[in-house]
Amino acid sequence: MWPLLLLGLLALIGPRPAAFAMDALERSQLREEARDMFYHAYRAYMENAYPADELMPLSCKGRVRGQEPSRGDIDDSLGNFSLTLVDTLDTLAVLGDFEEFEHGVKLVIRDVTFDTDLVVSVFETNIRMLGGLLSAHILAEYFQQRAGIMSWYRGELLSMAKDLGFRLLPAFNTTTGIPHGRINLRHGMRSLENLRETCTACAGTMVLEMAALSRLSGEPVFEEKAHRAMDVLWQMRHRSSDLMGTVLNIHSGDWVRRDSGVGAGIDSYYEYCLKAYILLGEEKYLGRFNRHYDAVMKYISQGPLLLDVLMHRPHTNSRNFMDALLAFWPGLQVLKGDIRPAVETHEMLYQVIQRHNLLPEAFTTDFQVHWGQHPLRPEFLESTYFLYRATQDPYYLQVGKHALQALQKYARVPCGYAAVKDVRTAAHEDRMDSFVLAETFKYLFLLFAEPADLVLDLDEFIFTTEAHLLPLSLSTSGNASAAHLNPSALKVAPPIEPTAQNGHDPDEPRTCPSTLHLFPESVRRPLKNMVNGMCPRRSHRRKLHAVQFQVGNPEHMKAVRDMGIAIITLPDGRLQLLHTFANARSASDAEEGLQFMQEMVELSKAQAQAPDSTPLTVSYRVAASAHTPAHKVVLTAGPAHFGRELKGNERVVASVALAEPLRVCAALEQPQKLKGRIAVIERGDCMFIDKARRVEAAGAVGAIVLDNTGGSSSSTSSMFAMSGDGTNDVHIPVVFLFQQDALQLLQAVSLDPELEVTLQDSKNSASSDPLLAEAAEAMDARLLDSILDRLKGSVNDFLSKQHDQTKVDEFRNEYAQLFEQLVWVNSIEEGDDEDGHIRTKRGRSRNLDPDGPSEEPKSTKEPKEEL
């Protein structure tokens, strides 16, 4: 199929323009730079993350599922099975690195197991893990035959693939035969039976890997299950539009979401309809693909744009934005041979990239950013590679050069390549998915490589949706993969006569490629400045970034009002921001307001996921009074995303001092009073970090921020973490107290202006307090002896006489008072717990609230019996 496709296209396109020509030297330099990019990321993973599934490039450590905070569904790709290495093995082979490929295979055989009690995505595990194992197995035998290496290999990867395949099989046990979206690798569908929904792509992207596994292992069940799922999906298409929905019920076969497009949730189903025909020679899949393709081009394709519609109302758009996953579509159109629309859509995507530096995760029909993330996806480079192979147009080498330079500029970090959190700010995310090595750098390298540079003949293979290599000769029967790689065994399925039954219009050309298509440059020319013409670049700088915003700054408040943003103070003191496009001063202000709001959302997410937001404590000792003994008060305090972190046994102990003015948003009065003390300041009017800077400059060793929201309390409010402004130049610890807790502190300060306070991690606030130890040492031993003598005398006197009930009651009261005094003395020796309660040797606790115990001690036995 590939040789026929490429020869036909090359014969068609004729001479190519010199405007975008690239000489051999520059191309080879870019090829080697792409190779270096791969190894920069690969070595960072192997040296800092393996055997973890993925590298966290900002933390420079491995992401192990269960040890890092959950990211939701995205973590279902991880199974603690060295995902990145397995996914990357065939990229090492493509690069011709036999030594590292062999080393990687040995590591996988030695270290990887699937017997784990983890729930994983069936779709992701199939395309990444199963596909990676099968491709590496095929290439290991390929190199045994053709390069004379790995003579020790005996099909271990195929055995592992078979083991994994059997673990995935229970997912297909549904009423319809459409697989569940998730499965437990050890326990199958146990406790997961209630999951009823999956996406079309999830269910329809199994057949290549499962069929390859069956044909290599001799176990037909895998291919049978995958074919049945594809057959059911085909039956579920809308019969009048031939479109597919996005989400379905696996038991009833009903559609849950009827949005239809070529992007997220549905993309690779269409891809596998065509590739199942190419790889397996199954004619029914070509007919199905052509029916779907005609429907997409009729309803979803709107010039260069690909806009989602409703499958049952295909003339109605279901959303006004496009997602980055649809960037694979031009590459699939190349496989079909439909070059003109492939060139058009690819050109539109390239202009979006030029406009925003990287392809955002989603963008609107007027090419504004809808979702700003860029996780280093490969789909655009995949289509660029296929377009170049089909047309040999050097323009696509220049496109690849631009993409390479953007990755180097915006994504490269010392420990690999980091996903971009927002293309507008170029902020990084601590994430490097396995597909970056498996696909992104593979396609980038192949784009600049000449056939002579490769150790593989790629015309013998087809790429799966994860860019894994499967031999085209799998269309023949047999179980020896090495035989499948014999070029003489390479077969192409016979042509199919165009009929209405197999999805072709007999009057429409079906040759591959179609002779109706033009050279790419003539197609691109009318689209010049398509994106910039509709979405001109800004000529002015941003007025205000979210990280700079201060509620107490009048200029900032005016700027957000101009953007159409209203600020509402909630009862608990939090601020709510509402953006109304119509309230903005101008269209550009409204656009900046939308960007400001998106930055605020990202800041909020980042703070919520911050791993170091451990509660702190503010503790101090209250002297004894007429009604209560001396005791320690421990208040829960919120942390700050700036300043010194108090971890483990670290603490700051100092007397407190009230700052003047209390809100510290202007120059301090008598700043010398704060030197060497913990400053007490109030929330409001300016940023937390600015308050901290001022008191630190005055010599304070710490700061306690008191909430100004009436009635707030740590017992009724979630933990509050104070944000900074992006520059952490504060070196003292800063903590936050809700108002009810702050009032307790202020009351103690009013009684003792020299009150000594301890700031520390909440995990260590329950450690023994030296103040209480001193109190225990200062306790007069004679007091203890006196209490015991009085208790003994009362008991003896009582036992030697007969008493009426009144006397008994009087004795009980006296006994209880003496016993409580005895318990208090013992408790001073034992210390206090983290809740500010006194621990006795018996494990009881007494509430030391100034208002007295919450309930009177209860005696369950007669005094005589207790003695």
Phi, psi and omega in degrees: 000309181299311180302317180298317182299310186290319180297319179296318181292317181295327177291330184282319195282337176069204183294150183248147182293151183269355186301327184249020185299147178229125182285166186296325181295312180297320180296318180293325177295319178293323177299315181289329176293321176296321177297316179298322178298317178300311184290330175299318179284318183296314181292325177299319178293311185294324184276336187239345187235323184304137010266019177298164182291319185220162174267137169260099193290336179278321176279342182056052177209173181277148173265109180252123183296132183098343179254344178248155177304139183295140175254013180083218186301331183299333180282352178292348174286340187266135178226017185054045180231036176054050187306312186297319180294313180298318182293339189259348188306315184285342172293320175301321179294317179299323179285352179080018181270079183299319184297312182287327176299312180297318179298318179296319178299317179297320179297316180297315179299320184283321194253333191274133174222153179249004181274069182233145181273067182228143175268124184235162175286126178297316181299306184294320180294324178293308187285328184269307185279305182296315178298320179295319179295316181294315180297316180295322177298313180300316182288328176299315178289327176301313182287330174302316185283319191256338181245354178067030179242171176058042180296340181285342188289132183231034175082022182299322181294324177294321176297320178294320178297321178295317177301313179295319179301317178294328178289335178275339186303320181303339179296336182276357182278072179234168181301321183269338188094354175282130188288151169301156179281336184224157178206150174272126185297331181264318189254006179067230184266010179302129181069006179246008186297335184281351177287123189239352187244149173209165179267160182298316178296322181299318182280332188258015180237053182236337197291326181294309182292317181293320178293320178298319179298316179297316185285337177272328185261343184082010178258101187290345188298326182295311180295321180299315180297317182292320178297318181298318178299317179294322179296318180293319178299318179299320178294336183275354180299156175288124192290336180269328182260341185064020178265160177249149172278189186254321182230139185222162176270121187288342181265316182271337185079011178275150176280135177263319174235126185261009175298139181229127179204203177235012182257219187305136176092347184217343192311299190285350172297312178298320180301317184282340172298314180286316185288336174295325175291315182296315185279317189259346181073019180276110187296329183300329182289328177293318178297317179296316181299316182296323176296313178298317184297316178299322179293319179297314182290336180279319189251322189266321179285119178235083189068227178285343184277153175232100189249133180296143176231176173271130186299329182267349173226073192292351176268005180248119177290139181262347175200162186250026177219163179239148180254162188293338183293338179290353180295347177285339191300316177302324177295322177292324177295327176297317178300324177286332182100011180265086192282318186304304181294333176296315178297318183296309182294320178298319180296319176300315180296320180296322178292325175297318178297316178297326180289321187245010179076319176223162180281114179293158182299331174205148180216153186277174181292342173258019170068025169276158178288127175259308170240126190274352185293152171218097183276027178065043182293153184264350194300320181292318178294326176301311180294324178298317180298312181294321178295321179293317180298326183280327188249339187056023179283118182296347176306323183285338170292321178293323176298315179297322177298317178298317180296319179299313181295324178294319178296319179295322184282318190255344187240339183287131176229167183304330183245063177102214178232132184253139174301152180263123183290325180205122183294341181281331181250346182063019176292146183267160174236143185282070190205130170221098183294156181297333183291345177298317178277325184285327187235303190304307182284336177295310180293325180295316178296314183296328180301320184265353182275141171274156178307325181291342180281348190258146177271355180242147170267100187293344177290350177271356188231163168235146179273133171285181180293342176260014179066026172276150187264124173237137185286138179298335183288001174296347177294342174273157180278162179132164186242356181265112186293330180299322179295329180295338185268002178289120182303329180292342179271355183293124182230149175245135181302144182296152181296154181249132178292135181291121176220163177296332183290324182261013169095012181248144171274118183301336181275355183257135179300137179238009177295154182240101010272165176286139181277005180274354189266154187256169176296141188305322184300321180291337177279323182288329189304314179294344182267003183302134181062024179300314183282310182293332177293326179268332185230075183298149178291147177292140176260356181238159180277160177298141178283321187203130173264153183301323183291341180270348192293133175233125182298326183277001181268114182301323180295320178294319179297321178293321181297316181290327176295320178298330179282355182087023182255127175255143182245124181242132177270122180278163181303330182272008177095348179285158180256139176245129181254129179239125182252125177238117185303319185291339182274354181288154182292326180209171180296320179293324176295320179297320178296318178294326177297319178297318179294320178300317180295320179294323176295321178298319178297317180295320177298318180297317178297316182297320180290323180293329182265001182301124184288342186260020180274055178277135179300148176249178177226151170244118183233150178202165181257136175256129182291159180294147176233185181296334186252339184225144175285169175300140180204168181255135177253131179239118181251135177284132183234147177274150181273180175237150176272029177204171178080184182289136177266134178259107182237153177060235182268008179292140177206159173237124181239124180193163174286153181265160175211135178281128179286151176228119357291157188295329182275348172054040177259004177222181181301138182287142171267132183051058182299338182298338179293341182269349185297126179075008182241169173267116184282135174257120184228166183247146177291149172124151171077334178206174186289148178305317186291330177291322176299315182297320180298320183292316182287329176294320178298332179278356177102008178294146180261357178187172180213141175242119180265125180264132180292145179253013180266120184301131174082357181291146183208147179293339181279342182241351182243150175289159184300137182250124178247126184282134181267157177255204180238017179096346178243111183263086179248019179260136186242007178249153177286141179230128181234163185236132176243131171294164192298315181299322177288323179296323179297323176299317180295314181297324177297318179294322179293323179295329178278331182218091182301339180262023184307129178264130186238147177244129173253128179198171177296139182297334182291339184246007182287346181271002179292161185300140184262125180298333179295318179291326177296319177297320179298322179294319179294326182281348180297127182292123180299330180294330177298316179297316179298321181296318180296318181294319179297317180296319179296317180296315180298319180296319181293314181297317180298320182292318183289337184274355184229163173265139185225150171278178185298326180298316179296322179299315180297318179299319179297318180302317180296314180297318180298316181298318181296314180296320181295320179296321177297320180295317179298320180297317178300314179297323183292326177300326179288333185273334182098190183231160181262181187291347180266007181079018177259150178276129178267128175263171180294340180270358179090357177287166173221147178248135176285125182256029174301139180305334180279003178101175182294151182292334176206152182291144176300138182250134176257129183261357182227158173294146180305321182296317181292322181294322177294000000 
